[in-house]
């Protein structure tokens, strides 16, 4: 497949790039800092690199070109620190705009488990008592701005006609891809509190060809 990966140097994005190239996909990597990417000839190097900052007033024309002709776009956008809260919803709007201009429909992006996973904000059926009463309150208190950003991202996606899927992750950890993880549709994975970044990337790629996930939120956890 011809894939455009946005945020290909982040924690999940770097694994996503490596796995996509290893699977012989034709990959265009969209990044703010290309020096963090493998250089041509190195393992995991993308076919093409486009430098673009999706939080700027207007992404450059090369970004729209990076989307054109793709079979799908994968976004691993996320804040590296608190000052970047808001980057996901803003960057996603820029991605959606470019996809609509280019006529590209399939979008899969990293999200957060339990945040706006249903259109009508029903209670998260996958969250147990401890998660609902303790963990979620602590997390929302510490990450309120980021969670609001994710919720806004989901709301904006539902107003598009794209074939989108979000992959909601719990606590992200380091470690190899195991291929052993659980998923749930439009609710959190019961008792699932962690996932490695490598397995999250594996799930993102696998979701591309899962038609039953279109316009749904997929949660993942070990």
C-alpha positions in Angstrom: 0.0 0.0 0.0 1.0 3.6 -0.5 0.9 5.1 3.0 1.5 8.6 4.4 2.6 8.5 8.1 2.3 11.8 10.0 4.4 12.1 13.2 6.8 9.3 12.1 9.4 10.2 14.7 7.3 10.0 17.8 7.1 7.2 20.3 4.4 5.2 18.4 5.2 6.8 15.0 8.8 5.5 14.9 7.6 2.0 15.4 4.9 2.5 12.8 7.4 3.7 10.3 9.7 0.8 10.9 7.0 -1.8 10.7 5.4 -0.3 7.6 8.7 -0.2 5.7 9.5 -3.7 6.9 6.1 -4.8 5.4 7.2 -3.3 2.1 4.6 -0.5 2.1 5.5 2.6 0.0 5.8 5.1 2.8 5.9 8.9 2.9 6.9 10.2 6.3 5.7 13.6 7.4 7.7 15.1 10.2 8.8 18.3 11.8 12.4 17.3 12.2 13.7 15.0 9.5 17.1 14.6 11.2 15.4 12.1 13.5 14.6 9.7 10.7 16.7 6.9 9.3 18.7 8.1 6.4 18.2 6.6 2.9 19.7 3.1 2.8 19.3 2.5 6.5 16.8 0.0 7.8 13.4 1.7 8.3 14.0 4.6 6.0 10.9 5.8 4.2 10.6 6.2 0.5 9.9 9.9 0.8 10.2 12.6 3.6 8.1 15.7 3.8 8.9 18.4 6.4 5.8 20.1 7.8 4.6 21.6 11.0 0.9 21.0 11.2 0.5 23.5 14.1 1.7 26.3 12.0 -0.6 28.9 10.4 -0.7 26.9 7.2 1.2 23.7 6.3 3.3 24.0 3.2 2.2 22.7 -0.2 4.5 19.7 0.1 2.2 18.4 2.8 -0.8 18.3 0.5 1.4 16.6 -2.1 2.4 14.0 0.6 -1.3 13.1 1.0 -2.2 13.0 -2.7 -2.2 9.5 -4.2 -2.0 7.7 -0.8 -4.1 4.6 -0.1 -4.3 5.7 3.5 -3.0 8.1 6.1 -1.8 7.1 9.5 -1.4 9.7 12.2 0.7 9.2 15.3 0.4 12.9 16.4 0.7 13.6 20.1 2.1 16.2 22.4 5.7 15.7 23.6 5.1 18.0 26.5 2.4 20.0 28.1 3.0 23.1 26.0 1.9 21.1 22.9 -1.6 20.3 24.2 -4.0 20.9 21.3 -1.6 19.5 18.6 -3.8 16.4 17.9 -7.1 18.2 17.1 -5.3 21.0 15.2 -3.1 18.6 13.3 -6.0 16.2 12.5 -8.0 19.1 11.0 -5.1 19.9 8.7 -4.8 16.2 7.7 -8.6 16.0 7.1 -8.5 19.1 4.9 -5.6 17.8 2.8 -7.3 14.3 2.5 -10.5 15.9 1.3 -8.7 18.0 -1.3 -6.7 14.9 -2.5 -9.6 12.6 -2.5 -8.0 10.2 0.1 -10.5 8.5 2.4 -8.8 6.1 4.8 -7.4 7.6 8.0 -6.2 5.7 11.1 -4.9 7.6 14.1 -3.6 7.2 17.6 -6.0 8.2 20.4 -6.6 7.6 24.1 -8.7 4.7 25.4 -11.9 5.8 27.1 -12.1 9.4 25.6 -15.2 10.2 23.5 -15.3 6.6 22.2 -19.0 6.8 21.5 -20.9 9.5 19.6 -23.5 10.0 22.4 -20.9 9.9 25.3 -22.4 6.7 26.8 -20.5 5.4 29.8 -17.4 3.3 28.9 -18.7 -0.3 29.1 -15.1 -1.6 29.2 -14.1 0.4 32.3 -14.3 -1.5 35.6 -15.1 0.0 38.9 -11.5 0.8 39.8 -10.8 2.5 36.5 -14.0 4.6 36.7 -13.7 5.7 40.3 -9.9 6.0 40.7 -7.7 5.9 37.6 -9.9 7.9 35.3 -10.3 10.7 37.9 -6.6 10.9 38.5 -5.7 10.8 34.8 -8.3 13.5 33.9 -7.0 15.8 36.6 -3.4 15.5 35.4 -4.2 15.4 31.7 -7.3 17.5 31.4 -6.1 19.6 28.4 -4.8 16.6 26.5 -8.0 14.6 27.1 -10.1 17.7 25.9 -7.9 17.8 22.8 -8.6 14.1 22.1 -12.4 14.5 22.6 -12.4 17.5 20.2 -10.5 15.3 17.7 -13.2 12.6 17.9 -16.0 15.2 17.5 -14.4 16.7 14.4 -13.9 13.3 12.8 -17.5 12.5 13.2 -18.4 15.5 11.1 -16.4 14.3 8.2 -17.2 11.8 5.5 -13.9 10.0 5.8 -13.3 6.4 6.6 -11.6 7.0 9.9 -10.6 4.8 12.8 -9.1 5.8 16.0 -6.9 3.4 18.1 -7.3 4.3 21.7 -4.3 3.4 23.9 -4.0 3.2 27.6 -0.6 3.8 29.3 2.0 3.5 26.6 5.2 1.6 27.5 8.5 0.7 25.8 9.2 -2.9 24.7 9.1 -5.0 21.6 6.1 -5.8 19.5 4.5 -9.0 20.8 1.5 -9.3 18.6 -0.4 -10.4 21.7 -3.0 -7.7 22.6 -6.7 -7.4 23.0 -9.0 -5.0 21.3 -12.6 -3.7 21.9 -14.9 -1.6 19.7 -16.2 1.7 21.0 -15.2 0.9 24.6 -12.1 0.3 26.6 -10.5 -3.1 27.0 -11.6 -4.4 30.3 -8.7 -4.7 32.7 -6.3 -3.4 30.1 -4.1 -0.6 31.5 -1.0 -0.8 29.3 0.2 -1.3 25.8 3.7 -1.1 24.3 4.2 1.5 21.7 5.4 -1.2 19.3 2.2 -3.2 19.7 0.1 0.0 19.3 1.9 0.5 15.9 1.1 -3.1 14.9 -2.6 -2.5 15.7 -2.6 0.7 13.6 -1.3 -1.1 10.6 -3.6 -4.1 11.1 -6.7 -1.8 11.4 -6.1 -0.4 7.9 -7.7 -3.4 6.3 -10.5 -4.0 8.9 -13.6 -2.6 7.3 -15.7 -3.2 10.5 -13.6 -0.6 12.3 -14.4 2.3 9.9 -15.9 5.2 11.7 -15.4 3.5 15.1 -12.9 3.8 18.0 -10.8 0.7 18.6 -9.3 0.3 22.1 -6.1 -1.8 22.5 -4.4 -3.2 25.6 -2.4 -6.2 26.8 
